[in-house]
Amino acid sequence: RPGGGATTGTAAVHNANPDGYTLLINGTATLKVSPHMRKLPYKMDDFIPIGNVTGTALVVVARADAPFRSLAELIAYAKQNPGKVNMASNGIGTTTHIVGEALQLAAGVKFTHIPYTGLAQVVAAMLNGSADIIIGIPGSFMTQIKAGALRALATTGNRRSEFLPDVTTLKEAGLNVVEETKFGLLAPKGVPPEVVNKLTNALKAAVQSKEFVDRMRNSFVTTLYLDPAGFADALRQEDEYWSAMLKRPEFRALVDN
């Protein structure tokens, strides 16, 4: 159920019959960021965590003919040309937007944010020169990166990406911006405990299977299984981090603009 930076589908699951047959698999940004930016019909506590399945560092991508070829050159160029770098995103409040805002604050630069409504539009904008950079999951851009049409400047994990081991992290570059986008399975509040247990056991077995791991790796996604308690704890930590970040006046101003 697409739309609204995944908030439309999340709201649909929130309103669904809690019988265990309508579930939500989503990136944690929909629960940890969006509710702090605008009024939504749901909150994080309206869902039961079943388990996390992936945790993938994002990649800072530039168009191949951009006037910068590295992270250091991007920052230097942006400082000399405030607002001239066009930063694409999948929409206001999405991870691709918020992490880009955090990068601007950490580096002391100002990009011009251009929100799009989907990945296809973002890739097209990067390839036709309408956008200069984008921060997103590796699988969205690896084909173009390998072909030389786009260039990876940095990644956002605590350590280097398994898919781009030669690319520095923002953390290595001295920028305190870390994001490993998690996708997990949740159920609407009210699903019976016995159904939650059945889903939990099935998910754990599926995520740890060789077939799943291989399929994720082939899609440039890093597997990360967290049980319900671990997933809930990760959601709480990320909610606290982004809640505090979004309350900063300078960050709020960037988002509002």
MARBA-3410 file (N, C-alpha, C, O; in Angstrom, 1 decimal):
257
0.9,-1.2,0.0,0.0,0.0,0.0,0.9,1.2,0.0,1.3,1.7,1.1 ~ 1.3,1.7,-1.2,2.2,2.8,-1.2,1.6,4.2,-0.9,0.4,4.3,-0.8 ~ 2.5,5.2,-0.7,2.0,6.5,-0.6,2.4,7.1,0.8,2.5,6.4,1.8 ~ 2.6,8.4,0.8,2.9,9.2,2.0,4.2,8.8,2.7,4.3,8.8,3.9 ~ 5.2,8.3,1.9,6.4,7.9,2.5,6.2,6.7,3.4,6.8,6.6,4.5
5.3,5.8,3.0,5.0,4.5,3.7,4.0,4.7,4.8,3.6,3.8,5.5 ~ 3.6,6.0,5.1,2.6,6.2,6.2,1.2,5.7,5.8,0.5,5.4,6.7 ~ 0.9,5.7,4.5,-0.4,5.3,4.1,-0.6,3.8,4.4,-1.6,3.4,5.0 ~ 0.4,2.9,4.1,0.3,1.5,4.4,0.3,1.2,5.9,-0.4,0.4,6.4 ~ 1.1,2.0,6.6,1.2,1.8,8.0,-0.1,2.1,8.7,-0.5,1.4,9.6
-0.8,3.2,8.3,-2.1,3.6,8.8,-3.1,2.5,8.5,-4.0,2.2,9.3 ~ -3.0,1.9,7.3,-3.9,0.8,6.9,-3.8,-0.4,7.8,-4.8,-1.0,8.2 ~ -2.6,-0.8,8.2,-2.4,-1.9,9.1,-2.9,-1.5,10.5,-3.4,-2.4,11.2 ~ -2.6,-0.3,10.9,-3.1,0.2,12.2,-4.6,0.0,12.3,-5.1,-0.3,13.4 ~ -5.3,0.2,11.2,-6.8,0.2,11.2,-7.3,-1.2,10.9,-8.5,-1.4,10.9
-6.4,-2.2,10.6,-6.9,-3.5,10.2,-7.4,-4.3,11.4,-7.1,-4.0,12.5 ~ -8.2,-5.3,11.0,-8.6,-6.3,12.0,-7.4,-7.0,12.6,-6.7,-7.6,11.9 ~ -7.2,-7.0,13.9,-6.1,-7.6,14.6,-6.2,-9.1,14.7,-6.2,-9.7,15.8 ~ -6.3,-9.8,13.5,-6.4,-11.2,13.5,-5.1,-11.9,13.1,-5.1,-13.2,13.0 ~ -4.1,-11.2,12.8,-2.8,-11.8,12.4,-2.7,-12.0,10.9,-1.6,-12.5,10.4
-3.7,-11.6,10.1,-3.6,-11.8,8.7,-3.2,-10.5,7.9,-3.0,-10.6,6.7 ~ -3.2,-9.4,8.6,-2.8,-8.2,8.0,-1.6,-7.7,8.8,-1.8,-7.3,10.0 ~ -0.4,-7.7,8.2,0.8,-7.3,8.9,1.5,-6.2,8.2,1.3,-5.9,7.0 ~ 2.5,-5.6,8.9,3.3,-4.5,8.4,4.7,-4.9,8.3,5.3,-5.3,9.3 ~ 5.3,-4.7,7.1,6.8,-4.9,7.0,7.2,-3.5,6.5,6.9,-3.1,5.4
8.1,-2.9,7.2,8.4,-1.5,6.9,9.7,-1.1,7.5,10.2,-1.7,8.4 ~ 10.3,0.0,6.9,11.5,0.6,7.5,11.1,1.3,8.8,10.0,1.9,8.9 ~ 12.0,1.4,9.7,11.7,2.0,11.0,11.4,3.5,11.0,10.9,4.0,11.9 ~ 11.8,4.1,9.9,11.6,5.6,9.8,10.2,6.0,9.9,9.8,7.0,10.4 ~ 9.3,5.1,9.4,7.9,5.4,9.4,7.4,5.5,10.8,6.4,6.2,11.0
8.0,4.8,11.7,7.6,4.8,13.1,8.4,5.7,14.0,8.0,6.2,15.0 ~ 9.7,6.0,13.6,10.6,6.7,14.4,10.8,8.2,14.0,11.2,9.0,14.9 ~ 10.4,8.5,12.8,10.6,9.9,12.3,9.3,10.6,12.0,9.0,11.7,12.5 ~ 8.5,10.0,11.1,7.3,10.6,10.6,6.4,11.1,11.7,5.8,12.2,11.6 ~ 6.1,10.4,12.8,5.2,10.9,13.8,5.7,12.1,14.5,4.9,12.8,15.1
7.0,12.4,14.5,7.5,13.6,15.1,7.5,14.8,14.2,7.8,15.9,14.6 ~ 7.1,14.6,12.9,7.1,15.6,11.9,5.7,16.1,11.6,5.5,17.3,11.2 ~ 4.7,15.2,11.7,3.4,15.6,11.3,2.4,14.7,12.1,2.8,13.6,12.5 ~ 1.2,15.2,12.1,0.2,14.4,12.8,-0.2,13.2,12.0,-0.6,13.3,10.8 ~ -0.2,12.0,12.6,-0.5,10.8,11.9,-1.5,10.0,12.8,-1.6,10.2,14.0
-2.3,9.1,12.1,-3.3,8.4,12.9,-2.8,7.2,13.7,-3.5,6.4,14.2 ~ -1.5,7.1,13.8,-0.9,6.0,14.6,0.4,6.5,15.3,0.9,7.6,15.0 ~ 0.8,5.7,16.3,2.1,5.9,17.0,2.7,4.6,17.1,2.2,3.5,16.9 ~ 4.0,4.6,17.6,4.8,3.4,17.6,4.1,2.3,18.5,4.2,1.1,18.2 ~ 3.5,2.7,19.6,2.9,1.7,20.5,1.7,1.1,20.0,1.1,0.2,20.7
1.2,1.5,18.8,0.0,0.9,18.2,0.3,-0.4,17.5,-0.6,-1.1,16.9 ~ 1.6,-0.8,17.5,2.0,-2.0,16.8,2.8,-3.0,17.7,3.5,-2.5,18.7 ~ 2.7,-4.3,17.4,3.4,-5.3,18.2,4.6,-5.7,17.3,4.4,-6.2,16.2 ~ 5.9,-5.5,17.8,7.0,-6.0,17.1,7.1,-7.5,17.0,7.0,-8.2,18.0 ~ 7.2,-8.0,15.8,7.4,-9.5,15.6,8.8,-9.8,15.4,9.3,-10.9,16.0
9.6,-9.0,14.8,11.0,-9.2,14.6,11.6,-8.4,13.5,10.9,-8.0,12.5 ~ 12.9,-8.0,13.7,13.6,-7.3,12.6,14.3,-8.2,11.7,14.7,-9.3,12.1 ~ 14.3,-7.9,10.4,14.9,-8.8,9.4,16.2,-8.3,8.7,17.0,-9.1,8.4 ~ 16.3,-7.0,8.5,17.4,-6.4,7.9,17.9,-5.1,8.5,17.1,-4.5,9.2 ~ 19.2,-4.8,8.3,19.7,-3.5,8.9,20.8,-3.1,7.9,22.0,-3.5,8.1
20.5,-2.3,7.0,21.4,-1.9,5.9,21.9,-0.5,6.0,21.1,0.4,6.1 ~ 23.2,-0.3,5.9,23.7,1.1,5.8,23.3,1.7,4.5,23.3,1.1,3.5 ~ 23.0,3.0,4.5,22.7,3.8,3.3,24.0,4.2,2.6,25.1,4.1,3.2 ~ 23.8,4.7,1.4,25.0,5.1,0.6,24.7,6.5,0.1,23.6,6.8,-0.4 ~ 25.7,7.4,0.2,25.6,8.7,-0.3,26.0,8.7,-1.8,27.2,8.3,-2.1
25.1,8.9,-2.7,25.4,8.7,-4.1,25.4,10.1,-4.9,24.5,10.9,-4.6 ~ 26.3,10.2,-5.8,26.4,11.4,-6.6,26.3,11.0,-8.1,26.6,9.9,-8.5 ~ 25.8,12.0,-8.9,25.8,11.7,-10.3,27.2,11.7,-10.8,28.1,12.4,-10.3 ~ 27.5,10.9,-11.8,28.9,10.7,-12.3,29.6,11.9,-12.7,30.8,12.1,-12.6 ~ 28.8,12.9,-13.3,29.5,14.1,-13.8,29.3,15.3,-12.9,29.5,16.5,-13.3
29.1,15.0,-11.6,29.0,16.1,-10.6,30.4,16.7,-10.4,31.4,16.1,-10.7 ~ 30.4,18.0,-10.0,31.7,18.7,-9.8,32.4,18.3,-8.5,33.2,19.1,-8.0 ~ 32.2,17.1,-8.0,32.9,16.6,-6.9,32.9,15.1,-7.0,32.0,14.5,-7.5 ~ 34.0,14.5,-6.6,34.3,13.1,-6.8,34.5,12.3,-5.5,34.7,11.1,-5.6 ~ 34.4,13.0,-4.4,34.6,12.4,-3.1,33.7,13.1,-2.1,33.2,14.2,-2.4
33.6,12.5,-0.9,32.8,13.2,0.2,33.5,14.5,0.6,32.8,15.5,0.7 ~ 34.8,14.5,0.7,35.5,15.8,1.0,35.2,16.8,0.0,35.0,18.0,0.3 ~ 35.3,16.4,-1.3,35.0,17.4,-2.4,33.6,17.9,-2.4,33.3,19.1,-2.6 ~ 32.6,17.0,-2.0,31.2,17.4,-1.9,31.1,18.5,-0.9,30.4,19.5,-1.1 ~ 31.7,18.2,0.3,31.5,19.2,1.4,32.2,20.5,1.1,31.6,21.6,1.3
33.4,20.5,0.5,34.1,21.7,0.1,33.3,22.5,-0.9,33.2,23.7,-0.8 ~ 32.7,21.8,-1.9,31.9,22.4,-3.0,30.7,23.1,-2.4,30.3,24.2,-2.7 ~ 30.0,22.3,-1.5,28.8,22.8,-0.9,29.0,24.0,0.0,28.2,24.9,0.1 ~ 30.2,24.1,0.7,30.5,25.3,1.5,30.8,26.5,0.6,30.5,27.6,1.0 ~ 31.4,26.2,-0.6,31.7,27.4,-1.5,30.5,27.8,-2.3,30.4,28.9,-2.8
29.5,26.9,-2.4,28.3,27.1,-3.2,27.0,26.8,-2.4,26.3,25.8,-2.8 ~ 26.7,27.5,-1.4,25.5,27.2,-0.6,24.2,27.1,-1.4,23.9,28.0,-2.1 ~ 23.6,25.9,-1.2,22.3,25.7,-1.9,22.4,25.3,-3.3,21.3,25.0,-3.9 ~ 23.6,25.2,-3.8,23.7,24.8,-5.2,23.6,23.3,-5.5,23.2,22.8,-6.5 ~ 23.9,22.5,-4.4,23.8,21.1,-4.6,22.4,20.6,-4.4,21.8,20.9,-3.3
21.8,20.0,-5.4,20.4,19.5,-5.3,20.4,18.1,-4.7,20.9,17.2,-5.3 ~ 19.8,18.0,-3.5,19.7,16.7,-2.8,18.3,16.1,-3.1,17.3,16.6,-2.6 ~ 18.2,15.0,-3.8,16.9,14.3,-4.0,16.6,13.4,-2.8,17.4,13.0,-2.1 ~ 15.3,13.2,-2.7,14.8,12.2,-1.6,13.6,11.6,-2.1,13.0,12.0,-3.1 ~ 13.1,10.5,-1.4,11.9,9.8,-1.8,10.7,10.5,-1.2,9.5,10.0,-1.3
10.9,11.7,-0.5,9.8,12.4,0.0,10.1,13.0,1.4,11.0,12.6,2.0 ~ 9.4,14.1,1.7,9.6,14.8,3.0,9.4,13.8,4.2,8.3,13.2,4.2 ~ 10.3,13.8,5.1,10.2,12.9,6.3,10.7,11.5,6.1,10.7,10.8,7.1 ~ 11.0,11.1,4.9,11.6,9.7,4.7,13.0,9.7,5.1,13.7,10.8,5.4 ~ 13.6,8.5,5.3,14.9,8.4,5.7,15.9,9.1,4.7,16.9,9.7,5.2
15.6,9.0,3.4,16.5,9.6,2.4,16.5,11.1,2.6,17.5,11.7,2.2 ~ 15.5,11.7,3.2,15.4,13.1,3.5,16.1,13.5,4.8,17.0,14.3,4.8 ~ 15.7,12.8,5.9,16.2,13.2,7.2,17.6,12.9,7.4,18.3,13.7,8.0 ~ 18.2,11.8,6.9,19.6,11.6,7.0,20.4,12.6,6.2,21.5,13.0,6.6 ~ 19.8,13.1,5.1,20.4,14.1,4.3,20.5,15.4,5.1,21.5,16.2,5.0
19.4,15.7,5.9,19.4,16.9,6.7,20.4,16.8,7.8,21.1,17.8,8.2 ~ 20.6,15.6,8.4,21.5,15.4,9.5,23.0,15.5,8.9,23.8,16.1,9.6 ~ 23.2,15.1,7.7,24.5,15.3,7.1,24.8,16.7,6.9,26.0,17.2,7.1 ~ 23.9,17.5,6.4,24.1,19.0,6.3,24.5,19.6,7.6,25.4,20.4,7.6 ~ 23.8,19.3,8.7,24.1,19.8,10.0,25.5,19.4,10.4,26.3,20.3,10.9
25.8,18.2,10.3,27.1,17.7,10.7,28.3,18.3,9.9,29.4,18.5,10.5 ~ 28.1,18.5,8.6,29.1,19.0,7.8,29.1,20.6,7.7,30.1,21.2,7.2 ~ 28.1,21.2,8.2,28.0,22.6,8.2,27.8,23.2,6.7,28.4,24.2,6.4 ~ 26.9,22.5,6.0,26.6,22.9,4.6,25.1,23.0,4.4,24.3,22.6,5.3 ~ 24.7,23.6,3.3,23.3,23.7,2.9,23.1,23.2,1.5,23.6,23.7,0.6
22.3,22.1,1.4,21.8,21.6,0.1,20.4,22.2,-0.2,19.8,22.7,0.7 ~ 20.0,22.0,-1.4,18.6,22.3,-1.8,17.9,21.0,-1.9,18.2,20.1,-2.7 ~ 16.9,20.8,-1.0,16.2,19.5,-1.0,15.1,19.5,-2.1,14.3,20.4,-2.2 ~ 15.1,18.4,-2.9,14.1,18.2,-3.9,13.4,16.8,-3.6,13.9,15.8,-4.0 ~ 12.2,16.9,-3.1,11.5,15.6,-2.8,10.8,15.1,-4.0,10.2,15.8,-4.8
10.9,13.7,-4.2,10.2,13.1,-5.3,9.2,12.1,-4.7,9.2,11.9,-3.5 ~ 8.5,11.4,-5.5,7.4,10.5,-5.0,7.8,9.1,-5.1,7.0,8.2,-4.7 ~ 8.9,8.8,-5.6,9.3,7.3,-5.8,10.7,7.2,-6.3,11.3,8.1,-6.8 ~ 11.2,5.9,-6.1,12.6,5.6,-6.5,12.8,5.9,-8.0,13.9,6.4,-8.4 ~ 11.9,5.5,-8.9,12.1,5.6,-10.3,12.3,7.1,-10.7,13.2,7.4,-11.5
11.6,8.0,-10.0,11.8,9.4,-10.3,13.1,9.9,-9.8,13.8,10.7,-10.5 ~ 13.6,9.4,-8.7,14.9,9.8,-8.1,16.0,9.4,-9.0,16.9,10.2,-9.3 ~ 16.0,8.1,-9.4,17.0,7.6,-10.3,17.1,8.4,-11.6,18.1,8.8,-12.1 ~ 15.9,8.7,-12.2,15.8,9.4,-13.4,16.4,10.8,-13.2,17.1,11.3,-14.1 ~ 16.1,11.5,-12.1,16.6,12.8,-11.8,18.1,12.8,-11.7,18.8,13.7,-12.1
18.7,11.8,-11.1,20.1,11.7,-10.9,20.8,11.5,-12.3,21.8,12.1,-12.5 ~ 20.2,10.7,-13.1,20.8,10.4,-14.4,20.6,11.5,-15.4,21.5,11.7,-16.3 ~ 19.6,12.3,-15.3,19.4,13.4,-16.2,20.0,14.8,-15.7,19.9,15.8,-16.4 ~ 20.6,14.7,-14.5,21.2,15.9,-14.0,20.4,16.8,-13.2,20.8,17.9,-12.8 ~ 19.1,16.5,-13.0,18.2,17.3,-12.2,18.6,17.3,-10.7,18.3,18.3,-10.0
19.2,16.2,-10.2,19.6,16.1,-8.9,21.1,15.7,-8.8,21.6,15.1,-9.7 ~ 21.8,16.2,-7.8,23.2,15.9,-7.7,23.5,14.8,-6.8,24.5,14.0,-7.0 ~ 22.8,14.6,-5.7,23.1,13.6,-4.7,21.8,13.0,-4.2,20.7,13.6,-4.3 ~ 21.9,11.8,-3.6,20.8,11.1,-3.0,21.4,10.2,-1.9,22.5,9.6,-2.1 ~ 20.7,10.0,-0.8,21.1,9.0,0.2,20.1,8.0,0.3,18.9,8.2,0.6
20.4,6.7,0.0,19.5,5.6,-0.1,20.1,4.3,0.1,21.3,4.2,0.3 ~ 19.3,3.3,0.1,19.8,1.9,0.3,20.6,1.5,-1.0,20.3,1.9,-2.1 ~ 21.6,0.7,-0.8,22.5,0.3,-1.9,21.8,-0.3,-3.1,22.1,0.0,-4.2 ~ 20.8,-1.2,-2.8,20.2,-1.9,-3.8,19.5,-1.0,-4.9,19.3,-1.5,-6.0 ~ 19.2,0.2,-4.5,18.5,1.1,-5.4,19.4,1.7,-6.4,19.0,2.1,-7.5
20.7,1.6,-6.2,21.7,2.3,-7.0,22.9,1.5,-7.5,23.7,2.0,-8.3 ~ 23.0,0.2,-7.0,24.2,-0.5,-7.3,24.4,-0.8,-8.8,25.6,-0.8,-9.2 ~ 23.3,-1.0,-9.5,23.5,-1.2,-11.0,24.1,0.0,-11.6,25.0,-0.2,-12.4 ~ 23.6,1.2,-11.3,24.2,2.4,-11.9,25.6,2.7,-11.4,26.4,3.2,-12.1 ~ 25.8,2.4,-10.1,27.2,2.6,-9.6,28.2,1.7,-10.3,29.3,2.1,-10.7
27.8,0.4,-10.4,28.7,-0.5,-11.1,29.0,-0.1,-12.6,30.0,-0.4,-13.1 ~ 27.9,0.5,-13.2,28.0,0.9,-14.6,28.8,2.2,-14.8,29.1,2.6,-15.9 ~ 29.0,2.9,-13.6,29.7,4.2,-13.7,28.8,5.4,-14.0,29.3,6.5,-14.2 ~ 27.5,5.1,-13.9,26.6,6.2,-14.2,26.3,7.1,-12.9,26.0,8.2,-13.0 ~ 26.6,6.4,-11.7,26.5,7.1,-10.5,27.7,6.8,-9.7,28.4,5.8,-9.9
28.0,7.6,-8.7,29.3,7.4,-7.9,28.9,7.3,-6.4,28.2,8.2,-5.9 ~ 29.4,6.3,-5.7,29.3,6.2,-4.2,30.3,7.1,-3.5,31.5,6.9,-3.7 ~ 29.9,8.0,-2.7,30.8,8.9,-2.0,31.1,8.5,-0.5,32.1,8.7,0.0 ~ 30.1,7.9,0.1,30.2,7.5,1.5,29.0,6.5,1.9,28.0,6.5,1.1 ~ 29.2,5.9,3.0,28.1,5.1,3.5,27.8,5.5,5.0,28.6,6.3,5.5
26.7,5.1,5.5,26.2,5.6,6.8,26.2,4.7,8.0,25.7,5.0,9.0 ~ 26.9,3.5,7.8,26.9,2.5,8.9,28.0,2.8,9.9,28.8,3.7,9.8 ~ 27.9,2.0,11.0,29.0,2.0,12.0,30.3,1.5,11.5,31.4,1.8,12.0 ~ 30.2,0.7,10.4,31.4,0.1,9.8,31.1,0.1,8.3,30.0,0.4,7.8 ~ 32.1,-0.1,7.5,32.0,-0.1,6.0,31.0,-1.1,5.5,30.9,-2.2,6.1
30.3,-0.8,4.5,29.3,-1.7,3.9,29.9,-2.9,3.3,31.0,-2.8,2.6 ~ 29.3,-4.0,3.5,29.8,-5.2,2.8,29.8,-5.2,1.3,30.4,-5.9,0.6 ~ 28.9,-4.3,0.8,28.7,-4.2,-0.6,29.6,-3.1,-1.3,29.8,-3.1,-2.5 ~ 30.1,-2.2,-0.4,31.0,-1.1,-0.9,32.2,-1.0,0.1,32.3,0.1,0.7 ~ 33.0,-2.0,0.2,34.1,-2.0,1.2,35.1,-1.0,1.0,35.9,-0.6,2.0
35.3,-0.4,-0.2,36.3,0.6,-0.4,35.8,2.0,-0.2,36.5,3.0,-0.4 ~ 34.5,2.1,0.2,33.9,3.5,0.4,33.9,3.8,1.8,33.4,3.0,2.7 ~ 34.4,5.0,2.2,34.4,5.4,3.6,33.0,5.6,4.2,32.1,5.8,3.5 ~ 33.0,5.6,5.5,31.7,5.9,6.2,31.8,7.4,6.6,32.8,8.0,6.7 ~ 30.6,7.9,6.8,30.5,9.3,7.3,31.2,9.4,8.7,31.8,10.4,9.0
31.0,8.3,9.5,31.7,8.3,10.8,33.2,8.3,10.7,33.8,9.0,11.5 ~ 33.8,7.6,9.7,35.2,7.6,9.5,35.7,9.0,9.1,36.8,9.4,9.4 ~ 34.8,9.8,8.4,35.1,11.1,8.0,34.9,12.1,9.0,35.1,13.3,8.8 ~ 34.6,11.7,10.2,34.4,12.6,11.3,33.0,13.3,11.5,32.9,14.2,12.2 ~ 32.1,12.7,10.7,30.7,13.2,10.8,29.8,12.3,11.6,29.7,11.1,11.3
29.2,12.8,12.6,28.4,12.0,13.6,27.0,11.7,13.0,26.0,12.2,13.6 ~ 27.0,11.0,11.9,25.8,10.6,11.3,25.8,9.1,11.0,26.6,8.6,10.2 ~ 25.0,8.3,11.7,25.0,6.9,11.5,23.6,6.4,11.3,22.7,6.8,12.1 ~ 23.3,5.7,10.2,22.0,5.2,10.0,22.1,3.8,9.3,22.7,3.7,8.2 ~ 21.6,2.8,9.9,21.5,1.5,9.4,20.0,1.1,9.3,19.4,0.7,10.3
19.4,1.4,8.2,17.9,1.3,8.0,17.5,-0.2,8.3,17.9,-1.1,7.6 ~ 16.6,-0.3,9.3,16.1,-1.6,9.7,14.7,-1.8,9.1,13.9,-0.8,9.0 ~ 14.4,-3.0,8.6,13.1,-3.4,8.2,12.7,-4.5,9.0,13.4,-5.5,9.2 ~ 11.5,-4.4,9.5,11.0,-5.5,10.4,9.5,-5.7,10.2,8.8,-5.0,9.5 ~ 9.0,-6.8,10.8,7.6,-7.2,10.7,6.9,-6.8,12.0,7.4,-7.1,13.1
5.7,-6.2,11.9,4.9,-5.8,13.0,3.5,-6.2,12.8,3.0,-6.3,11.6 ~ 2.7,-6.3,13.9,1.3,-6.6,13.8,0.5,-5.5,14.5,1.1,-4.8,15.4 ~ -0.7,-5.3,14.1,-1.5,-4.3,14.8,-1.8,-4.7,16.2,-1.9,-5.9,16.5 ~ -1.8,-3.7,17.1,-2.1,-4.0,18.5,-3.4,-4.8,18.6,-4.4,-4.4,18.0 ~ -3.4,-5.8,19.5,-4.6,-6.6,19.7,-4.6,-8.0,19.1,-5.5,-8.8,19.4
-3.5,-8.3,18.3,-3.4,-9.6,17.8,-3.2,-10.6,19.0,-2.3,-10.3,19.9 ~ -3.9,-11.7,19.0,-3.8,-12.6,20.2,-2.3,-13.1,20.4,-1.6,-13.3,19.4 ~ -1.9,-13.3,21.6,-0.5,-13.7,21.9,-0.1,-15.0,21.2,1.0,-15.1,20.8 ~ -1.0,-16.0,21.1,-0.7,-17.2,20.5,-0.4,-17.0,19.0,0.5,-17.7,18.4 ~ -1.1,-16.1,18.4,-0.8,-15.8,17.0,0.5,-15.0,16.8,1.3,-15.3,15.9
0.8,-14.1,17.7,2.1,-13.4,17.7,3.3,-14.4,17.9,4.3,-14.3,17.2 ~ 3.1,-15.4,18.8,4.2,-16.4,19.0,4.4,-17.2,17.7,5.5,-17.5,17.4 ~ 3.3,-17.6,17.1,3.4,-18.4,15.8,4.2,-17.6,14.8,5.0,-18.1,14.1 ~ 3.8,-16.3,14.6,4.5,-15.4,13.6,5.9,-15.2,14.0,6.8,-15.2,13.1 ~ 6.2,-15.1,15.3,7.6,-14.8,15.7,8.5,-16.0,15.4,9.6,-15.8,14.9
8.0,-17.2,15.7,8.8,-18.4,15.4,9.0,-18.6,13.9,10.1,-19.0,13.5 ~ 8.0,-18.4,13.1,8.1,-18.5,11.7,9.1,-17.5,11.1,9.9,-17.9,10.2 ~ 9.0,-16.3,11.6,9.9,-15.2,11.0,11.3,-15.6,11.4,12.2,-15.4,10.5 ~ 11.6,-16.0,12.6,13.0,-16.3,13.0,13.6,-17.4,12.1,14.7,-17.3,11.6 ~ 12.8,-18.4,11.8,13.2,-19.5,11.0,13.5,-19.0,9.6,14.5,-19.4,8.9
12.6,-18.2,9.0,12.8,-17.7,7.7,14.0,-16.8,7.5,14.7,-17.0,6.6 ~ 14.2,-15.9,8.4,15.3,-14.9,8.3,16.7,-15.7,8.4,17.6,-15.3,7.8 ~ 16.7,-16.7,9.2,18.0,-17.4,9.4,18.2,-18.5,8.3,19.2,-19.2,8.4 ~ 17.3,-18.7,7.4,17.5,-19.7,6.4,18.5,-19.2,5.3,18.6,-18.0,5.1 ~ 19.2,-20.1,4.7,20.2,-19.8,3.7,19.5,-19.1,2.5,20.1,-18.2,1.9
18.4,-19.6,2.2,17.6,-19.0,1.0,17.4,-17.5,1.2,17.6,-16.7,0.3 ~ 17.0,-17.1,2.4,16.7,-15.7,2.7,18.0,-14.9,2.7,18.0,-13.8,2.1 ~ 19.0,-15.4,3.4,20.3,-14.7,3.5,20.9,-14.4,2.1,21.3,-13.3,1.7 ~ 20.8,-15.5,1.2,21.4,-15.4,-0.1,20.6,-14.4,-1.0,21.1,-13.6,-1.7 ~ 19.2,-14.4,-0.8,18.4,-13.5,-1.6,18.6,-12.1,-1.2,18.7,-11.2,-2.0
18.8,-11.8,0.1,19.1,-10.5,0.6,20.4,-10.0,0.1,20.5,-8.8,-0.4 ~ 21.4,-10.8,0.2,22.8,-10.5,-0.3,22.7,-10.1,-1.8,23.4,-9.2,-2.2 ~ 22.0,-10.9,-2.5,21.9,-10.6,-4.0,21.2,-9.3,-4.3,21.3,-8.8,-5.4 ~ 20.4,-8.9,-3.3,19.7,-7.6,-3.5,20.4,-6.4,-2.8,19.9,-5.3,-2.6 ~ 21.6,-6.7,-2.3,22.5,-5.7,-1.6,21.8,-5.2,-0.3,21.8,-4.0,0.0
21.2,-6.2,0.4,20.6,-5.9,1.7,21.3,-6.7,2.8,21.6,-7.9,2.6 ~ 21.6,-6.1,3.9,22.3,-6.8,5.0,21.2,-7.4,6.0,20.4,-6.7,6.5 ~ 21.3,-8.7,6.2,20.4,-9.3,7.2,20.7,-9.0,8.6,21.9,-8.9,9.0 ~ 19.7,-8.7,9.4,19.9,-8.4,10.8,18.6,-8.9,11.6,17.6,-8.2,11.6 ~ 18.7,-10.1,12.2,17.5,-10.6,12.9,17.6,-10.1,14.3,18.6,-10.2,15.0
16.5,-9.5,14.8,16.3,-9.1,16.1,14.9,-9.7,16.6,13.9,-9.6,15.9 ~ 14.9,-10.4,17.8,13.7,-10.9,18.3,12.8,-9.8,18.7,13.2,-8.6,18.7 ~ 11.5,-10.1,19.1,10.6,-9.0,19.4,11.1,-8.0,20.5,11.0,-6.8,20.3 ~ 11.8,-8.5,21.5,12.3,-7.6,22.5,13.5,-6.7,22.0,13.5,-5.5,22.2 ~ 14.3,-7.4,21.2,15.4,-6.6,20.6,15.0,-5.6,19.6,15.5,-4.5,19.5
14.0,-6.0,18.8,13.4,-5.1,17.8,12.7,-3.9,18.5,12.9,-2.7,18.1 ~ 12.0,-4.2,19.6,11.3,-3.1,20.3,12.3,-2.1,20.9,12.1,-0.9,20.9 ~ 13.4,-2.7,21.4,14.5,-1.8,22.0,15.1,-1.0,20.9,15.4,0.2,21.2 ~ 15.4,-1.5,19.8,16.0,-0.8,18.7,15.0,0.4,18.2,15.5,1.5,18.0 ~ 13.7,0.1,18.2,12.8,1.1,17.8,12.8,2.2,18.8,12.7,3.4,18.5
12.8,1.9,20.1,12.8,2.9,21.2,14.1,3.8,21.1,14.0,5.0,21.2 ~ 15.2,3.1,20.9,16.5,3.9,20.8,16.4,4.9,19.6,16.8,6.0,19.8 ~ 16.0,4.4,18.5,16.0,5.2,17.3,14.9,6.4,17.5,15.1,7.5,17.0 ~ 13.8,6.0,18.1,12.8,7.0,18.4,13.3,8.2,19.2,13.1,9.3,19.0 ~ 14.1,7.8,20.3,14.7,8.8,21.2,15.7,9.6,20.4,15.7,10.9,20.6
16.5,9.0,19.6,17.5,9.7,18.9,16.9,10.8,17.9,17.3,11.9,17.9 ~ 16.0,10.3,17.1,15.4,11.2,16.1,14.4,12.2,16.7,14.3,13.3,16.2 ~ 13.8,11.9,17.8,12.9,12.8,18.5,13.8,14.0,19.0,13.4,15.2,18.9 ~ 14.9,13.7,19.6,15.8,14.7,20.1,16.4,15.5,18.9,16.5,16.8,19.0 ~ 16.8,14.9,17.8,17.3,15.5,16.7,16.3,16.5,16.1,16.7,17.7,15.8
15.1,16.1,15.9,14.1,16.9,15.3,13.6,18.1,16.1,13.0,19.0,15.6 ~ 14.0,18.0,17.4,13.6,19.2,18.3,14.7,20.3,18.2,14.4,21.4,18.7 ~ 15.8,20.0,17.6,16.9,21.0,17.5,16.4,22.1,16.6,15.9,21.8,15.5 ~ 16.5,23.4,17.0,15.9,24.5,16.2,16.5,24.5,14.8,15.8,24.7,13.8 ~ 17.8,24.3,14.7,18.4,24.4,13.4,18.0,23.2,12.5,17.9,23.4,11.2
17.8,22.0,13.1,17.3,20.9,12.3,15.8,21.1,11.9,15.4,20.8,10.7 ~ 15.0,21.6,12.8,13.6,21.9,12.5,13.5,22.9,11.3,12.6,22.7,10.5 ~ 14.4,23.9,11.3,14.3,24.9,10.3,14.6,24.2,8.9,14.0,24.6,7.9 ~ 15.6,23.3,8.9,16.0,22.7,7.6,14.8,21.8,7.1,14.5,21.8,5.9 ~ 14.2,21.1,8.1,13.1,20.2,7.7,11.9,21.1,7.2,11.3,20.7,6.1
11.6,22.1,7.9,10.5,23.0,7.5,10.7,23.6,6.1,9.7,23.9,5.4 ~ 11.9,23.8,5.7,12.2,24.5,4.5,12.2,23.5,3.3,12.4,23.8,2.2
END
